[in-house]
Amino acid sequence: MNSNKVAAKIVGVLFILAAVTSIIGLSLYDPILKGPDYLIKGSEHANQVILGALMELILVVSAVGTATTMFPILRKYNETIALWHVCFRFLEAVIITVGIISVLSLLTLSREFVAAGTPDAAYYQASGALLKAVHDWTFLLGPALMLGINTMMYSYIFYKSKLIPKFIPILGMTGATLVFIEALLVMFGVIQQVSVWGGILALPVAANEMTLAVWLIFKGFNESALASMSAKKNATTILAHS
């Protein structure tokens, strides 16, 4: 098995791993992010919340892994966009990590609230609201706004290079546009991110990632397109040094 096929399989597995861990992580956060008694429930379900944080850390590693593994292939067609993709994927990962830290900080606050017995509830609720707001904003800016930018970049290269069937990058560019629009609508208070409209607008980009993942695992990149890209790059290098 050549290196391109191995890279394709790794990227496919990482896309699936990122999707699964993001869903599991968010669901495990329920006790501390939902409900009016989250300051009590968070402490009671501390291990669950920590497991959710670990799931999201796996998401962060997977997201960075997809970008760095694809970079040597994407750069053969457009090195600038490929580099942008890596940088913005790292930025997405940083934003998600800030969200993880906010949830773990909220867990610490919950534990202190319970340990205090009869504390000043207003102080803890204000601090809790702030930490929840940090998580909500990172959840919007990372897995929505930045995701749209990242998906558009690699989908554009896939479309132009013919590394995979065109229907997949077309779905990717469509999904990227819609999830970016969703992020803007949420930012301006038009819709809620976790809502019917939010789900509808986010569905195409999720479908693209899963379709791309399955294709890369079982089919890989178009070898003739890769060979053509390598030949053009070598010819350009020879001309530059002649």
ABEGO torsion letter per residue (X at the ends): XBAAAAAAAAAAAAAAAAAAAAAAAAAAAAAAABEAAAAAAAAAAAAAAAAAAAAAAAAAAAAAAAAAAAAAAAAAABAAAAAAAAAAAAAAAAAAAAAAAAAAAAAAAAAAAAAAGBBBAAAAAAAAAAAAAAAAAAAAAAAAAAAAAAAAAAAAAAAAAGABBAAAAAAAAAAAAAAAAAAAAAAAGABBABBAAAAAAAAAAAAAAAAAAAAAAAAEBBAAAAAAAAAAAAAAAAAAAX
